[in-house]
């Protein structure tokens, strides 16, 4: 799902890339809200990726049942 969101956000940014005058060719605004939303999606996806690749905590989770051997 994350990959689909990223692909869609990139697709949106390609379509809503500002012209040389700074206006979006689709929305015709200087500060395109659709492009801003797509950038926010990419930022959020990157943040989630960084969290998931962070090191595991050294103390066990109290809610995680431990198997005793």
N, C-alpha and C positions, 0 to 999 in steps of 0.2 A: 504494500500500500504506500509506503514511504517513497519507493522508487517512482510509482505512478504520479504522486504529488509533485515530485521534483521534475519529472518529465513534462508534466502539464504546466508547471510554473515557468519552465524554460521556454516552452512553446509560446506561452502568453507574452513573455518578455520579448521574444523575437517579433511577434506581431505588433506589440505596443512600443517598439523602440522609437524614441523621439526622432523627429526629422532635424535637420540642421538648425531650424528656427526654435527647437526645443519643445515643439508641440507633438503630441501623440497623433499619428495618422488616423487612428480609429476614433478615439475619444475627442480629438481636437482640443485638448486642454494642455496647458503647460505642465501641470503636475498631475499626471495620469493616475487616478486612484486604482485602476486595475493593475498597472505595473507595480505600484507600491504594494499592493496585496500579494502579488507574485513574489516580490523580493522578500516580504515578510515570511512567506511560506518557505522559501529557500533558507532564510536565516533560522527559522524554527527547525527545519529538517537537519541543518548542520549542528544545531545545539543538541538535538536528540542524539545524533551520531556521536558527538563528543562525550555525552553522558554515558552512552552504552559501551564505549571503549575505555572508560575510566577504569582504574584499578579497582579490584574487588575489595570490600572492607575487610579488615583483619579480624574483627570480632564477629562471631556468628550471630545471625539474626535470631532474636528470641522466638519469633513466630515460625521459624524453620525447624521442623522436627529433625532431630539427629538420630541416625541409626547407630545403635551400639552393637559391637561385634562380639 
